[in-house]
Amino acid sequence: MILARLGSLGPRHPVPPVFRHFSLSSSVRSSHTHRGGIRHGAKSLTRRAVARTALFSLALSSGLFVSSIYADSDSDAQDARKRKGASEPSLGSLVRAYAVYTMCSIPALVDASPKILSALSSVPGLKQITEAFVRITFFDQFVGADSAEEAIPLLHTLRAANRGVLFAYSVEVDEKEATGASASLSSTADTPDSPSPSSSVSSSADDAHTRIVDEMLHCIDVAADFESGLTKNADGSSDRKGVFFHAKGRRTWVAVKMTALLSDADALRALSARIVASRKATPSPETLVPFPGSPRIEDLDVVSSPLTAPTDGLPPLTPQQIHDIRDLYANLHRICKRASEKGVKIIMDAEYSWYQPAIDALTLALMREYNSLDQKRRNSGTYVQPLIYNTFQAYLRRCSSELELALEDAKKHNYALGVKLVRGAYHPHELAAHQAYLAFEEEHGIPRGGSSPLSRPSLSISPDVEPPVWLEKKDSDETYNKCLNLLIKAVKEDVDKRNKKSAGSTNGWFGGLLGGQKNNASKSSVDDASLPGIGVLFGTHNWDSCALILKELVRNGLAVEERSTSGDAQEQRPIRVGDEVVERIAVGQLYGMSEDLTDWVVSRVISSTPFVIKYVPYGALADVMPYLSRRAIENKSILGDGNAAHERRRAGQEIWKRIFG
């Protein structure tokens, strides 16, 4: 009887009627990437945990699970959802969410999941059952669709609920497979004339990363077409008088993961090791920042030099690695150029610390070019600013120092700084790699930090004794909130500066009548006051941080609190955020997680465009397995301290209400 009340199987992401006219014109592409696993645990599961998981796994296997969770036991968030016109979650999606969060909250099951999946997938017949189970659980909970086109109904559903989207073709490189056996390859990596590791990579790997680049370009096109479909004229035409006009207020962005764009990600690690070593030879403010340090434009000098063996004594790159980095940089230019033409913002994802120095250097070079506030560049068509965002991880000891230097560099070189601030996603791997590096030096009697990074059996390239990440979560939280305050103050300064500049110059025919300076620039040109000098995406699932963001917006005069209608002094009143602020600030959260927090933020903020952006990955099941493995690990930490129980209880209460009233 209970199963009968689950309802019939329907579309996973039903499209609101008003959006059903949207035309799909782009072709579907598929690609392949590296696959790998995560660390495994050996703890036994309790009988209660096994029974609970088995019960809901049985329910899930019936296949009646259609959309992501929007359950919320908080009445204010439920009322907010109704006011925004968002649909209620299906009962099937609530059961799925309950089962997924139950499994994610069992550490032994999460740690053992790669071995379990590998074993089951190797047995004929069980492989199809295993893949079907993963699809109707973790895939449907955390992944938007198999392709960009198939995710469009979800984009419409989220926009109807006043949420934007950070679109991501979610392919990831396993940290072991991407770098290979670093100890065994170090001898060849230290010899520029010897065959590089990537020379043995099959042509299929090269084809795979090329297809991934093409899919990134395709993703940008789909995001731009989706936004254009929302801003059509009354006659159905798509007006493009100026890219900036249409880019303003757009809330479908695209995330880029650099390691997926290389046939051999070890080239990024080798470049990072060289960058870290070079900082000792040329002291500067950036060299005082803890590992992985702060980028300098000179970090890419070796890539632009001839393909000859370096003689500066720094860790060398093989000719093949230099070729790979150059190829990556060229592809990043293709991606950024397309994004500039389409008015789609690009968010560069952060990765492991052993890749980060190279990623930071490449992103800095791209920001200085594509985020330039120079008039000549703007006339060439780059009107959405900031176009490129870099990701700053608060769990890294360097974060606040790195951010301060980045703000200074943007002002000095006149470009808009794009910042995505997160806590960080690779904490267990970072600690394990650092501990392995310290153990190696101790075993061989090497002074601390004295070993060559590329000769270690560990992935770590840090020269520091301390790990690159904070050991305590409270330190990451404090760093996040410190950077949060710094960024909101920077936004306040930027808004005041632009408003002052706009008020100081009287443009147009009305200004001419008043004796002001008439603007004779072309209609396609954009005035300085129109372009933000900074953009921030706060990625957080933390209630305190979200509350702090809203509080600081009001305190800094960037938002206005609405008047109370009940007279209750304790009432949480909505805040109104103006266009000039919402163009500079957004809050981001992962698709399939913390929907009650998302509902709460949406209910508290009144703005012309969505203030909250959901990170929506897509890709074929086999391609996104590394992403799902990492997401399970993240959930184990994010959902600690009672959060897993809260998510499970929230879904359980809604299930009970649906079935028994």
HELIX and SHEET records of a PDB file:
HELIX    1   1 LEU A    3  LEU A    6  5                                   4    
HELIX    2   2 PRO A   17  PHE A   19  5                                   3    
HELIX    3   3 ARG A   47  LEU A   60  1                                  14    
HELIX    4   4 SER A   75  LYS A   84  1                                  10    
HELIX    5   5 LEU A   91  CYS A  104  1                                  14    
HELIX    6   6 PRO A  107  SER A  121  1                                  15    
HELIX    7   7 LEU A  126  VAL A  134  1                                   9    
HELIX    8   8 ARG A  135  PHE A  139  3                                   5    
HELIX    9   9 ASP A  140  PHE A  142  1                                   3    
HELIX   10  10 GLU A  149  ALA A  151  5                                   3    
HELIX   11  11 ILE A  152  ALA A  160  1                                   9    
HELIX   12  12 GLU A  175  THR A  179  1                                   5    
HELIX   13  13 SER A  182  ALA A  189  1                                   8    
HELIX   14  14 PRO A  197  SER A  200  5                                   4    
HELIX   15  15 SER A  203  LEU A  230  1                                  28    
HELIX   16  16 VAL A  243  ALA A  247  1                                   5    
HELIX   17  17 MET A  258  LEU A  261  5                                   4    
HELIX   18  18 ASP A  266  ALA A  281  1                                  16    
HELIX   19  19 PRO A  285  LEU A  288  5                                   4    
HELIX   20  20 ILE A  297  LEU A  300  5                                   4    
HELIX   21  21 ASP A  301  SER A  304  1                                   4    
HELIX   22  22 PRO A  319  LYS A  342  1                                  24    
HELIX   23  23 GLN A  356  TYR A  370  1                                  15    
HELIX   24  24 GLN A  375  ASN A  379  1                                   5    
HELIX   25  25 CYS A  399  HIS A  413  1                                  15    
HELIX   26  26 HIS A  427  GLU A  443  1                                  17    
HELIX   27  27 PRO A  453  SER A  455  5                                   3    
HELIX   28  28 LYS A  473  GLY A  504  1                                  32    
HELIX   29  29 GLY A  508  LEU A  513  1                                   6    
HELIX   30  30 ASP A  528  SER A  530  5                                   3    
HELIX   31  31 TRP A  543  ARG A  555  1                                  13    
HELIX   32  32 ASP A  579  VAL A  582  1                                   4    
HELIX   33  33 GLU A  595  ARG A  604  1                                  10    
HELIX   34  34 LEU A  621  ILE A  638  1                                  18    
HELIX   35  35 ASN A  643  PHE A  660  1                                  18    
SHEET    1   A 9 ARG A 163  TYR A 169  0                                        
SHEET    2   A 9 THR A 252  VAL A 256  1                                        
SHEET    3   A 9 ILE A 346  MET A 348  1                                        
SHEET    4   A 9 ILE A 388  GLN A 393  1                                        
SHEET    5   A 9 LEU A 417  VAL A 422  1                                        
SHEET    6   A 9 ILE A 534  GLY A 539  1                                        
SHEET    7   A 9 ILE A 585  LEU A 590  1                                        
SHEET    8   A 9 VAL A 612  TYR A 618  1                                        
SHEET    9   A 9 ARG A 163  TYR A 169  1                                        
SHEET    1   B 3 ALA A 559  GLU A 561  0                                        
SHEET    2   B 3 ILE A 575  VAL A 577 -1                                        
SHEET    3   B 3 VAL A 605  ILE A 606  1                                        
END                                                                             
